[in-house]
Amino acid sequence: SSICCFLPARLKPACLTYFRFCKDKLKILFTMKLAVLSLLLAGASAFTVPMKSAPAFTKLSMSEEATEEAVEVAEPEPEVPSYTCMSKEAILASPDTTEIGQIWDPLGLSKIGSDETLAWFRHSEIKHGRVAMAAFVGWWAVGAGLRLPGDLAYGTEFSSLPSKGLEAWDAVPGWGKAQMLMFAGLIEFHDELFYSRRGTHYMRGGIPGKNMVPGLFDPAGASKSRSEADLARGRDSEIKNGRLAMIGVAGLYAAASIEGSVPFQPPC
């Protein structure tokens, strides 16, 4: 409106009227913009998740902080097994060491692992000893000329087998060898199975080397009438005989495979 003061007198009324008109229009336009903005804000608030007030945190006093630092979390105690395996000392106590005066263990295998480990070692030693005793007797019987009657397989008689151990083994048909290995595997499987179902496992407190397959080594049940002391002596003798048989079979195999490897050993 200050511009109208510089105009001629005849134009001042028209200038003032024009400015009043513009002023009214601007008020109406501003009011409409405010109304639209209010509507937009009200609609947007319906899609806004209300914010919860943050919980008030209070600072711990020095005494409370010291108390929390002093509290120690108790560590869980290791679970105690429900079984008691035969100790290493009890396993190594038999058989006696009359032959060499001490336990022969140059590799220190008896010090490896836990009581269960040594129980497994002893059980394996007894089983290997039994297999070696059977192998030594079979090798000796073939070399001595003993033969079973009948046929070993179709077209192969027992009497046709060579007298040398490895040559006699080579003469056995492949299926015959497979049957022997399968039979040994079934014995091993059922021995472990019956250990778990009919007695105490040798790694859970049972006696290592005890046969659990019914009727395999004692079909007549002669061991049932023997005392515990007598059975213990029998187990010690079996371990020693098995060790000697393993050495014997190793010597026979070496003599048959490498000529002159075993002094004073005839061809076998």
C-alpha positions as CSV (number, residue, x, y, z in Angstrom):
1,S,0.0,0.0,0.0
2,S,3.0,2.3,0.4
3,I,3.5,2.3,-3.3
4,C,0.1,4.0,-3.7
5,C,1.4,7.1,-2.0
6,F,3.7,7.9,-5.0
7,L,0.8,7.7,-7.5
8,P,-1.4,10.7,-8.6
9,A,-4.4,11.4,-6.5
10,R,-6.9,10.2,-9.1
11,L,-5.2,6.7,-9.1
12,K,-4.8,6.2,-5.4
13,P,-8.3,4.9,-4.7
14,A,-8.0,2.3,-7.4
15,C,-4.5,1.2,-6.1
16,L,-5.8,0.9,-2.5
17,T,-8.8,-1.2,-3.7
18,Y,-6.5,-3.5,-5.6
19,F,-4.2,-4.1,-2.6
20,R,-7.2,-4.8,-0.3
21,F,-8.4,-7.4,-2.8
22,C,-5.0,-9.1,-3.0
23,K,-4.7,-9.1,0.8
24,D,-8.1,-10.8,1.2
25,K,-7.2,-13.4,-1.4
26,L,-3.9,-14.2,0.3
27,K,-5.7,-14.7,3.7
28,I,-8.1,-17.1,2.0
29,L,-5.3,-19.0,0.3
30,F,-3.2,-19.3,3.5
31,T,-6.3,-20.5,5.5
32,M,-6.9,-23.2,2.8
33,K,-3.2,-24.4,3.0
34,L,-3.4,-24.7,6.8
35,A,-6.6,-26.8,6.5
36,V,-5.0,-29.2,4.0
37,L,-1.8,-29.5,6.0
38,S,-3.9,-30.3,9.2
39,L,-5.8,-33.0,7.3
40,L,-2.6,-34.6,6.0
41,L,-1.0,-34.7,9.4
42,A,-4.1,-36.2,11.0
43,G,-4.2,-39.0,8.3
44,A,-0.5,-39.8,8.7
45,S,-0.9,-40.2,12.5
46,A,-3.1,-43.3,12.0
47,F,-0.2,-45.2,10.4
48,T,2.3,-44.3,13.1
49,V,3.2,-46.9,15.8
50,P,3.0,-45.2,19.2
51,M,6.4,-45.1,20.9
52,K,6.6,-46.4,24.4
53,S,8.4,-44.4,26.9
54,A,11.9,-45.7,27.6
55,P,12.3,-47.2,31.0
56,A,14.2,-45.2,33.4
57,F,17.6,-46.5,34.4
58,T,19.1,-45.8,37.7
59,K,22.7,-45.9,38.3
60,L,23.9,-48.6,40.6
61,S,25.6,-47.6,43.7
62,M,29.2,-48.6,44.4
63,S,28.1,-51.2,47.0
64,E,25.7,-52.9,44.5
65,E,28.4,-53.0,41.8
66,A,30.8,-54.6,44.2
67,T,28.2,-57.2,45.2
68,E,27.6,-58.2,41.6
69,E,31.3,-58.5,40.8
70,A,31.8,-60.7,43.9
71,V,29.1,-63.2,42.7
72,E,30.7,-66.1,40.9
73,V,28.8,-68.4,38.6
74,A,29.2,-72.0,39.8
75,E,30.6,-74.3,37.1
76,P,28.6,-77.5,36.4
77,E,30.3,-80.6,37.9
78,P,31.3,-83.3,35.4
79,E,28.9,-86.2,35.3
80,V,30.0,-89.3,37.1
81,P,29.5,-92.5,35.0
82,S,27.1,-95.0,36.4
83,Y,29.6,-97.9,35.8
84,T,33.0,-98.7,37.1
85,C,35.5,-100.2,34.6
86,M,38.2,-102.5,35.8
87,S,41.2,-100.4,36.7
88,K,44.5,-100.5,34.9
89,E,46.2,-101.9,38.0
90,A,43.8,-104.8,38.2
91,I,44.2,-105.6,34.5
92,L,48.0,-105.5,34.6
93,A,48.1,-107.6,37.8
94,S,47.4,-110.7,35.7
95,P,49.0,-112.7,34.4
96,D,52.2,-112.8,36.5
97,T,55.6,-111.7,35.1
98,T,57.5,-114.9,36.1
99,E,59.2,-115.1,32.7
100,I,60.9,-111.7,32.4
101,G,60.3,-110.3,35.9
102,Q,58.3,-107.2,34.8
103,I,55.6,-106.1,32.5
104,W,56.9,-106.1,29.0
105,D,55.6,-102.9,27.4
106,P,58.4,-101.2,25.5
107,L,56.0,-98.9,23.6
108,G,54.2,-97.8,26.7
109,L,50.8,-98.8,25.3
110,S,49.4,-99.6,28.8
111,K,49.8,-95.9,29.7
112,I,47.7,-94.7,26.8
113,G,44.1,-93.6,27.5
114,S,41.8,-94.5,30.3
115,D,40.9,-97.7,32.1
116,E,38.4,-98.5,29.3
117,T,41.2,-98.2,26.7
118,L,43.4,-100.8,28.5
119,A,40.3,-103.1,29.0
120,W,39.8,-103.0,25.2
121,F,43.5,-103.7,24.7
122,R,43.4,-106.7,27.0
123,H,40.2,-108.0,25.3
124,S,41.8,-107.7,21.9
125,E,45.0,-109.4,23.1
126,I,43.0,-112.4,24.3
127,K,41.0,-112.7,21.1
128,H,44.1,-112.5,18.9
129,G,45.8,-115.1,21.1
130,R,42.9,-117.5,20.5
131,V,43.0,-117.0,16.8
132,A,46.8,-117.5,16.8
133,M,46.4,-120.7,18.8
134,A,43.9,-122.1,16.3
135,A,46.1,-121.0,13.4
136,F,49.2,-122.7,14.8
137,V,47.3,-125.9,15.4
138,G,45.9,-125.9,11.9
139,W,49.3,-125.1,10.4
140,W,50.9,-127.9,12.4
141,A,48.1,-130.4,11.4
142,V,48.5,-129.7,7.7
143,G,52.3,-130.0,7.9
144,A,52.0,-133.3,9.8
145,G,49.9,-134.8,7.0
146,L,46.6,-134.9,8.9
147,R,43.6,-134.5,6.6
148,L,39.8,-134.6,7.1
149,P,37.8,-137.1,5.0
150,G,35.7,-136.0,2.1
151,D,35.7,-132.9,0.0
152,L,36.7,-129.4,1.0
153,A,34.7,-128.0,-2.0
154,Y,33.3,-129.3,-5.1
155,G,36.1,-131.0,-7.0
156,T,38.7,-130.3,-4.2
157,E,39.3,-133.1,-1.7
158,F,41.0,-132.5,1.7
159,S,43.6,-135.1,0.8
160,S,44.7,-133.0,-2.2
161,L,45.8,-130.1,0.0
162,P,49.6,-129.4,0.0
163,S,51.5,-129.9,3.3
164,K,52.8,-126.3,3.5
165,G,50.6,-123.8,5.3
166,L,50.5,-121.0,2.8
167,E,50.2,-123.4,-0.1
168,A,47.3,-125.1,1.6
169,W,45.6,-121.8,2.2
170,D,46.0,-120.8,-1.5
171,A,44.4,-124.1,-2.5
172,V,41.2,-123.2,-0.6
173,P,38.5,-121.8,-3.1
174,G,37.6,-118.1,-2.7
175,W,34.2,-118.8,-1.4
176,G,35.7,-121.1,1.3
177,K,37.9,-118.3,2.5
178,A,34.9,-115.9,2.5
179,Q,32.9,-118.4,4.6
180,M,35.7,-118.6,7.2
181,L,36.0,-114.8,7.4
182,M,32.2,-114.4,7.6
183,F,32.1,-117.0,10.4
184,A,34.7,-115.1,12.4
185,G,32.8,-111.8,11.8
186,L,29.6,-113.4,13.1
187,I,31.4,-114.6,16.3
188,E,32.8,-111.1,16.9
189,F,29.4,-109.5,16.3
190,H,27.4,-111.8,18.6
191,D,30.1,-111.6,21.3
192,E,29.7,-107.8,21.5
193,L,25.9,-108.2,21.3
194,F,25.7,-110.8,24.1
195,Y,28.1,-108.8,26.2
196,S,25.6,-106.0,26.3
197,R,22.4,-108.1,26.7
198,R,23.5,-111.1,28.8
199,G,26.2,-109.7,31.0
200,T,28.4,-106.7,31.9
201,H,30.5,-105.3,29.0
202,Y,34.3,-105.5,29.5
203,M,34.5,-101.7,29.2
204,R,31.8,-101.3,31.8
205,G,33.2,-103.4,34.6
206,G,33.0,-106.9,33.0
207,I,36.0,-109.3,32.6
208,P,38.0,-108.7,29.4
209,G,38.3,-111.7,27.2
210,K,35.3,-113.6,28.6
211,N,33.5,-115.5,25.8
212,M,29.8,-114.6,25.6
213,V,28.9,-116.7,22.5
214,P,27.0,-119.7,23.9
215,G,28.6,-123.1,23.2
216,L,31.6,-121.8,21.3
217,F,34.6,-122.6,23.6
218,D,32.8,-124.6,26.3
219,P,29.9,-126.5,24.8
220,A,29.8,-129.0,27.7
221,G,29.7,-126.3,30.3
222,A,32.7,-127.6,32.2
223,S,33.7,-124.2,33.5
224,K,30.5,-123.7,35.5
225,S,31.7,-126.0,38.2
226,R,35.1,-124.3,38.5
227,S,35.9,-121.8,41.3
228,E,36.7,-118.2,40.6
229,A,40.4,-118.8,41.6
230,D,40.6,-121.7,39.2
231,L,38.9,-119.6,36.4
232,A,41.4,-116.8,37.0
233,R,44.4,-119.2,36.7
234,G,42.8,-120.5,33.5
235,R,42.6,-117.0,32.1
236,D,46.2,-116.3,32.9
237,S,47.3,-119.5,31.2
238,E,45.2,-118.6,28.2
239,I,46.8,-115.2,27.9
240,K,50.3,-116.6,28.1
241,N,49.6,-119.4,25.6
242,G,48.0,-116.9,23.2
243,R,51.1,-114.7,23.4
244,L,53.3,-117.7,22.6
245,A,51.0,-118.7,19.7
246,M,51.2,-115.3,18.2
247,I,55.0,-115.4,18.2
248,G,54.8,-119.0,16.8
249,V,52.5,-118.1,13.9
250,A,54.5,-115.0,13.1
251,G,57.6,-117.3,12.9
252,L,55.9,-119.8,10.7
253,Y,54.7,-117.1,8.3
254,A,58.1,-115.5,8.2
255,A,59.8,-118.8,7.5
256,A,57.3,-119.6,4.7
257,S,57.5,-116.2,3.1
258,I,61.2,-115.4,3.5
259,E,63.6,-118.3,3.2
260,G,66.2,-118.4,5.9
261,S,64.5,-115.8,8.1
262,V,64.0,-118.2,11.0
263,P,67.1,-120.2,12.0
264,F,66.8,-124.0,12.2
265,Q,63.3,-123.9,10.9
266,P,62.5,-126.6,8.2
267,P,60.3,-125.6,5.3
268,C,56.8,-125.1,6.4
